[in-house]
Amino acid sequence: MSTTNPPSNLKAVLGGYTAIAGVVALIAAVVAAAMFVLLPAMADTARLLLGVALLFFVVFVVGAFDEVRATLQTRQTKYGTNSVLMVLAFAAIMGVVNFLAAQYPLRIDLTAGGQFTLSQHTQSVLRGLNKPVQVTGFFSRSNPDAQTIQGQVESLLREYQNISPQLTYRFVDPIENPEIARQYGIESEGLLVFEQEGRRQVVAGIGEQDFTGGILKVIGLQRLKVFYLTGHGEPDLAARDEQGYGLVSQALDAENYEVQQLNLTTNPQVPGDAALVIVASPKDPLSESEVRALEDYLLRGGKAMFLLDPNPRPELVALLARWGVKVAPGQVIEPNASVQGAPNAVVVDRARYVFGQITQYLNLTIFPGAAGLTADVPENDRDHVVVLPLAGSTAQAFAAADVSRTSFQDGDVRGPFALALTVQADQPIGRQPSRGGQAPEALPTRIAVFGDADFAANRYFYTYSNSDLFVNTVNWLTAQEELISIRPKPPEFRRLVITGAQWTLITVSSVLFWPGLLLVAAGWVWWRRR
Amino acid sequence: MRNVLTIARKEIQTYFGSPMAYVIAAVFLAVSSVFFISDLESSGLARLTGFQVWAMVLLTGIAPILTMRLIAEEQKLGTLELLMTAPVRESEVILGKFLGAFVTLFALLLLTWFYPLVLKLGGGDPDFGPVFAGYLGLLLFGAAFFAIGLLASAVTANQILAAVVGLGLLLMLWLVSLAGGLVQNVEWARGIVNYVSLTNVYGDFLRGVVDTRAIVFLVSLTATVLFAAIRAVEARRWR
């Protein structure tokens, strides 16, 4: 057997340009790889450098061609082809194995918060996508916080894409590309736009609920109509002052609802395409025909949200009584669960939420000045009128006309009360339902009553979980319940909050510990070998 | 099987017996610390990402260097023929050397567990999900890279050439990732490219997501490359 030939020739060549080319190729390639991975902004330069590296590699191969060829030809041709074929066959088998693995993929999310585990609802929405959805995220490259958030967004979108390749995404820096931002009407960063076939939906949140909601809205062909009763001194949807409902309007718009004013005096009938009617604390009386219009709407399975204030209009109280809701006179006083110094500003904490579906992920809510609500449904009607509290008061609460007191007096109404509740019904109290024995979710009429209208006013809308309670209730009323059921998994940003001493410990020990020990070990091994 | 372990042990002894290896490891860890710390500083988050991202790049460079001598040196010294005349199968030689190199890699990565531990001790609270997943990714990728380096060492008799060829092969793998961005619009290519794209695959591990497809891909890649290396050494026997 002859020994291998390359070494002696290559030794001669090594002194020449070919070896230099090889070394340059090596260095350039490693630098290019490092750049590509660590400095994404310089990706183009990295690609260029990689091209240069390949060029030098080719030069190296050409220069050492004879040696390379001889080296490669140390394979006996007789067995060489055979070997290659065997390897190809093995590779083909591996290909099949991979193909099979791809048919039954298993994706395990090891993150502590399970951020990359998508809910069943999201998965079914994604599997049902039959047309492409593009997502454009606006994050500035120069802002490290924005980049961290972009990383989370991209990670979540990857999971979405893993289920449906119809979803594609890209990131645009609004500072570098202001014209694209303008095109989408984006004025601040940190927003995403979901689009399909020209329809667009802006999404401000970065959680699964926001993304799936965005997808649902953008693939929907029609916006649900919400009618807002006006003409009786209700809060102004366009107003941006403290008592206004401008933020309500905005939030409904962001949830892809089309909000329209409802004037029942000119035409006492709720439009047939109304998905929801909102009555918010009317100060002036409602006429008989207006009340009848609302009642008719509820009778034909309508959905309505009533936001009251202490001592609301008697015609509303009467209407609500027919649907099983009793309103106590006066304001709710909470000696122990209210804002300091304002015992009528009721705070509801997590322990006092009841209707799990709407409230299960809420934190505190605050009701600054509320009427107390209770369920009042006669025995016989309980099979077709179901009242469930949303947020409740403590047992010590009571309703009083005078809010300066914090102790119960005769004439006050004892609690506990609901500060918000829901009614699911098929026909009001006293009437027979059209069908018997239905589950509450199947009952056509849905009503939500809040004892306080201010909790949704601009001043309080984004306090605590007020907006979430409002929006979740709207979504429940209009039967967009799957959205509410997605458990929010806020991205985990584990901030490093440590003292200077701890930082020093981490940095110094990282740099010195192992390297130091290893150098000592190197010395020891070297000494042993001598 | 015993032969495999014997050969592996011999390789491990060679690795650990060289002062150079410790110096390289010291440098690797010192540089890794810099990346680890700099990411902590710039992101303000308790995570290992800085180190783990850099480690992938480093592996690409280290794998050819650490594996170049495995077969090529034996061939140059003439000890390969000695090995071949012994009642040892080529597959045992390859697997033994691979195991030896892999154990060394494992030891090196084990040392870096210092980072998450010191982070925790220092008051941070890293999410260990991505830490584990990232290490799993590094191990799997390391195995694949080392296998490629071993293959390169098996097809040439010269160590330097082996290193260059090994690096070249690894860079071709990386090229696929780079090309990934260009091919996004081409339907049929996109799926395949994304499947094998190293940045894609590693990205999942970094986030804490373990996908069985990635594991199957990397293990099957390692297996195929080792198979090729065995065939290459076998062909030598018949020279």
Interface residues (C-beta under 8 A of the other chain):
Chain A: M1 S2 T3 T4 P6 P7 L10 L14 A19 G22 A25 L26 A29 V30 A33 A34 F36 V37 L38 A46 R47 L50 A53 L54 F57 F60 A64 E67 V68 T71 L72 T74 R75 Q76 K78 Y79 G80 S83 V84 M86 V87 F90 A91 M94 V97 N98 A101 A102 Y104 P105 L106 R107 I108 D109 L110 T111 A112 G113 F116 P144 T148 S155 R158 E159 P165 T168 E492 F493 R494 R495 L496 V497 I498 T499 Q502 W503 L505 I506 T507 S509 S510 V511 F513 W514 P515 G516 L518 L519 A521 A522 G523 V525 W526 R529
Chain B: F16 G17 S18 P19 M20 Y22 V23 A25 A26 V27 L29 A30 S33 V34 F35 F36 I37 L40 S42 S43 G44 L45 A46 R47 V53 W54 M56 V57 T60 G61 Q75 K76 G78 E81 L111 F114 Y115 V118 L119 L121 G122 G123 G124 D125 P126 D127 F128 G129 P130 F132 A133 V155 T156 A157 N158 I160 L161 A163 V164 L167 G168 L171 W174 L175 L178 Q184 R190 G191 Y195 T199 G203 D204 R207 G208 V209 V210 D211 T212 R213 V216 F217 S220 L221 A223 T224 F227 A228 R231 A232 E234 A235 R236 W238 R239
